[in-house]
Amino acid sequence: MSLFRRRKANDPADEPEPTDETRDDEATGDAAAADPDEATTGDDAPAEPADEVGDDAENDDATEDEDTADADRGPYDIDDAPDDGLERLDLGSLKIPALPGVEVQIQANEEGEIAAVALIAGPSAVQVGAFAAPRSEGIWDEVRAELRDGVESEGGTVTEKRGTYGPELIGRISTPEGPQQVRFVGIDRPRWFLRAVFHGEAAANPAAAPELIDCLGKIVVERGGEAMPVRDPLPLRLPPEAVEQQQAAAEQETDDGPDGAGR
């Protein structure tokens, strides 16, 4: 199920991380939501013509239905995970389901610290990461705006579209290997946030790799009860089988010697 490899410098899988800046009222993942009285309600907007009111009401109902569906769809908090009988790779805060056609790739440094987790299906891949978030409000709107600014400031292009989980960003970013198509998806949940970055065919065409969307929706997140600064990555750990692979790879390198010729 899993393929372990060491992290290399300038890895093309690296993507811009959400900034580490945290507002004073977001000192921990349990921070309260912003004052709702400060939000724009739209009460001052001009009234709609009478013959359009019905259509607007239907659109509002459709949006509410979509938002409810998004909230009910996985990934799941460990306390709300369904009893689906799936085997999952335990990476600490992330539990990745074992699904046909999906390979799990773990990138870690020499000390065994996980730097990235990617799901691969043919010519498509998605890199996933979970972060601490407030209990009562999402952070994807803010993170999405920062990602857009970051991509554009580095010469990339990006557009916003609605996808399976609501607003997402699709565009091209600059990498050491040249321009690369990417798709950023953010999933807000109470006390945690999951970011998914799609590469390959699925970056341009969400329907190109349905198995990746299926796998993403079956991920289980274990947030833990400790207080954490908002946007801090949730801790990951290598499973025993990956540790064994790392040790075996290190021993093989030692046996081969620096020139790869062996002893």
C-alpha positions as CSV (number, residue, x, y, z in Angstrom):
1,M,0.0,0.0,0.0
2,S,2.7,2.5,0.9
3,L,5.9,3.5,-0.8
4,F,8.5,5.2,1.3
5,R,11.1,7.5,-0.1
6,R,13.4,10.1,1.4
7,R,12.7,13.8,0.9
8,K,15.1,15.5,-1.5
9,A,15.9,19.2,-1.9
10,N,13.7,21.1,-4.4
11,D,11.2,18.3,-4.5
12,P,8.6,19.1,-7.1
13,A,5.9,18.0,-4.7
14,D,6.6,20.9,-2.4
15,E,3.9,23.6,-2.5
16,P,3.4,26.9,-0.7
17,E,2.4,26.3,2.9
18,P,-0.2,28.5,4.6
19,T,1.6,31.3,6.4
20,D,2.5,30.9,10.1
21,E,1.0,34.3,11.1
22,T,-1.7,33.9,13.7
23,R,-4.0,36.6,15.0
24,D,-4.1,37.2,18.8
25,D,-7.7,35.9,18.9
26,E,-6.5,32.6,17.3
27,A,-3.8,31.6,19.7
28,T,-5.1,28.1,19.8
29,G,-7.2,25.7,17.7
30,D,-10.1,26.4,20.1
31,A,-10.2,30.1,19.3
32,A,-13.7,31.6,19.2
33,A,-15.2,32.7,15.9
34,A,-15.1,36.4,14.9
35,D,-17.9,38.7,16.1
36,P,-20.9,37.9,13.9
37,D,-22.1,41.5,14.3
38,E,-19.2,42.7,12.2
39,A,-20.1,40.5,9.3
40,T,-21.8,42.1,6.3
41,T,-25.4,40.9,6.2
42,G,-26.5,42.4,2.9
43,D,-29.6,43.9,4.6
44,D,-29.0,47.2,2.8
45,A,-28.9,45.7,-0.6
46,P,-31.7,46.9,-3.0
47,A,-34.8,44.8,-3.2
48,E,-35.1,42.3,-6.1
49,P,-37.9,42.6,-8.6
50,A,-40.9,40.6,-7.5
51,D,-40.7,38.2,-10.5
52,E,-37.2,37.2,-9.5
53,V,-37.7,36.5,-5.8
54,G,-38.8,32.9,-6.4
55,D,-35.6,32.1,-8.4
56,D,-33.3,33.6,-5.8
57,A,-35.0,31.6,-3.0
58,E,-34.5,28.4,-5.0
59,N,-30.8,29.3,-5.5
60,D,-30.4,30.0,-1.8
61,D,-31.9,26.6,-1.0
62,A,-29.6,24.9,-3.5
63,T,-26.6,26.6,-1.9
64,E,-27.6,25.5,1.6
65,D,-28.1,21.9,0.3
66,E,-24.6,21.9,-1.2
67,D,-23.1,23.3,2.0
68,T,-24.9,20.6,4.1
69,A,-23.6,17.9,1.7
70,D,-20.1,19.3,2.0
71,A,-20.3,19.2,5.8
72,D,-21.6,15.6,5.8
73,R,-19.0,14.3,3.3
74,G,-15.6,13.0,4.4
75,P,-12.8,13.3,5.3
76,Y,-13.9,12.6,8.8
77,D,-12.9,13.4,12.3
78,I,-11.9,10.3,14.2
79,D,-14.9,10.7,16.5
80,D,-17.3,10.8,13.5
81,A,-15.6,8.2,11.3
82,P,-18.0,5.6,9.7
83,D,-17.6,1.9,10.5
84,D,-16.7,1.1,6.9
85,G,-14.3,-1.8,7.6
86,L,-11.6,-0.2,5.5
87,E,-7.9,-0.8,6.4
88,R,-6.1,2.5,6.9
89,L,-2.5,3.4,7.0
90,D,-1.9,5.1,10.4
91,L,0.3,8.2,10.1
92,G,-0.7,9.7,13.4
93,S,-3.0,12.6,12.6
94,L,-3.9,11.2,9.2
95,K,-5.4,7.7,8.6
96,I,-5.2,7.0,4.9
97,P,-7.6,4.3,3.5
98,A,-6.2,1.4,1.4
99,L,-8.1,1.6,-1.9
100,P,-7.5,-0.2,-5.2
101,G,-5.6,1.8,-7.7
102,V,-4.3,4.4,-5.1
103,E,-0.7,4.3,-3.9
104,V,0.4,6.2,-0.8
105,Q,3.8,7.8,-1.0
106,I,5.5,9.1,2.2
107,Q,8.3,11.7,2.0
108,A,10.5,12.0,5.1
109,N,13.8,13.4,6.0
110,E,16.9,11.5,7.3
111,E,15.5,11.7,10.8
112,G,12.3,9.9,9.8
113,E,10.2,13.1,10.2
114,I,7.3,13.1,7.6
115,A,7.4,16.1,5.3
116,A,4.6,15.2,2.9
117,V,2.0,12.6,2.1
118,A,0.8,12.0,-1.4
119,L,-1.8,9.8,-3.0
120,I,-1.0,8.6,-6.5
121,A,-3.3,7.2,-9.2
122,G,-1.8,6.8,-12.6
123,P,-0.7,10.2,-14.0
124,S,-2.5,12.0,-11.2
125,A,-1.5,12.7,-7.6
126,V,-2.8,14.7,-4.6
127,Q,-0.6,15.9,-1.7
128,V,-2.5,16.1,1.6
129,G,-1.8,17.8,4.9
130,A,-3.9,18.6,8.0
131,F,-3.6,21.7,10.2
132,A,-5.0,23.1,13.4
133,A,-8.0,25.4,13.1
134,P,-10.5,27.1,15.3
135,R,-13.5,25.2,16.6
136,S,-16.2,27.6,15.3
137,E,-14.9,29.0,12.1
138,G,-13.1,27.8,8.9
139,I,-9.8,29.2,7.6
140,W,-10.0,28.2,3.9
141,D,-11.3,31.6,2.8
142,E,-8.3,33.3,4.3
143,V,-5.8,30.6,3.3
144,R,-7.2,30.6,-0.3
145,A,-6.7,34.3,-0.6
146,E,-3.1,34.0,0.6
147,L,-2.4,31.2,-1.8
148,R,-3.8,33.2,-4.7
149,D,-1.6,36.2,-3.8
150,G,1.5,33.9,-3.4
151,V,1.0,32.2,-6.7
152,E,0.5,35.5,-8.6
153,S,3.4,37.2,-6.9
154,E,5.7,34.5,-8.1
155,G,4.5,34.8,-11.7
156,G,1.9,32.1,-11.7
157,T,-1.8,32.3,-12.7
158,V,-4.8,31.1,-10.8
159,T,-8.6,31.1,-11.1
160,E,-11.3,30.1,-8.6
161,K,-14.0,27.6,-9.4
162,R,-16.5,25.6,-7.3
163,G,-15.6,21.9,-6.9
164,T,-16.6,19.0,-4.7
165,Y,-15.8,20.8,-1.5
166,G,-16.7,24.3,-2.5
167,P,-14.4,27.0,-3.8
168,E,-11.0,25.8,-5.0
169,L,-8.1,27.3,-6.9
170,I,-6.9,26.0,-10.3
171,G,-3.8,27.4,-12.0
172,R,-0.1,27.2,-12.9
173,I,2.8,27.7,-10.5
174,S,6.5,28.2,-11.2
175,T,8.8,25.4,-10.1
176,P,12.5,24.6,-10.6
177,E,11.4,22.2,-13.3
178,G,9.2,24.8,-15.0
179,P,5.5,25.7,-14.9
180,Q,3.2,23.1,-13.3
181,Q,-0.5,22.8,-13.2
182,V,-2.0,22.5,-9.7
183,R,-5.4,22.5,-8.0
184,F,-5.8,23.6,-4.4
185,V,-8.7,22.2,-2.4
186,G,-9.4,23.2,1.2
187,I,-11.7,21.4,3.6
188,D,-12.8,23.1,6.9
189,R,-13.8,21.1,9.9
190,P,-14.1,22.0,13.6
191,R,-10.6,22.3,15.1
192,W,-8.8,21.1,11.9
193,F,-8.3,22.0,8.3
194,L,-7.2,19.7,5.5
195,R,-5.5,21.0,2.4
196,A,-5.2,18.9,-0.8
197,V,-3.0,19.9,-3.8
198,F,-3.7,18.0,-7.0
199,H,-1.0,17.4,-9.7
200,G,-1.0,15.8,-13.1
201,E,-4.2,15.2,-15.0
202,A,-6.4,15.7,-12.0
203,A,-5.1,19.2,-11.5
204,A,-6.7,20.4,-14.7
205,N,-9.6,17.9,-14.8
206,P,-11.1,16.9,-11.5
207,A,-12.9,14.0,-13.2
208,A,-9.6,12.5,-14.4
209,A,-8.9,10.6,-11.1
210,P,-12.2,9.8,-9.3
211,E,-10.3,7.3,-7.1
212,L,-8.3,10.1,-5.6
213,I,-11.5,12.0,-4.7
214,D,-12.8,8.8,-3.2
215,C,-9.7,8.3,-1.2
216,L,-9.7,11.9,0.0
217,G,-13.2,11.5,1.2
218,K,-12.4,8.4,3.3
219,I,-9.4,9.9,5.1
220,V,-9.8,10.1,8.9
221,V,-8.2,12.9,10.9
222,E,-7.2,12.5,14.5
223,R,-6.8,16.1,15.8
224,G,-6.0,15.3,19.4
225,G,-7.1,17.3,22.4
226,E,-4.0,19.5,22.9
227,A,-4.2,23.2,22.2
228,M,-2.3,24.2,19.1
229,P,-1.7,27.5,17.2
230,V,-4.0,27.9,14.3
231,R,-2.4,26.6,11.0
232,D,0.2,24.5,12.8
233,P,0.5,21.2,11.0
234,L,-0.9,18.2,12.9
235,P,1.8,15.8,13.9
236,L,2.6,12.8,11.6
237,R,4.5,9.7,12.4
238,L,5.9,6.9,10.3
239,P,4.1,3.6,10.6
240,P,6.3,0.6,11.5
241,E,6.4,-0.7,8.0
242,A,7.8,2.6,6.7
243,V,10.4,2.7,9.4
244,E,11.6,-0.8,8.4
245,Q,11.8,0.4,4.7
246,Q,13.8,3.4,5.8
247,Q,16.2,1.3,7.8
248,A,16.6,-1.2,4.9
249,A,17.3,1.6,2.5
250,A,19.9,3.1,4.8
251,E,21.6,-0.4,5.2
252,Q,21.5,-0.9,1.4
253,E,23.2,2.4,0.8
254,T,25.9,1.5,3.4
255,D,26.5,-1.9,1.8
256,D,26.7,-0.4,-1.7
257,G,29.2,2.3,-0.7
258,P,29.4,5.9,-2.1
259,D,30.1,4.6,-5.6
260,G,27.2,2.1,-5.6
261,A,29.6,-0.7,-6.4
262,G,29.1,-2.6,-3.1
263,R,31.7,-4.0,-0.9
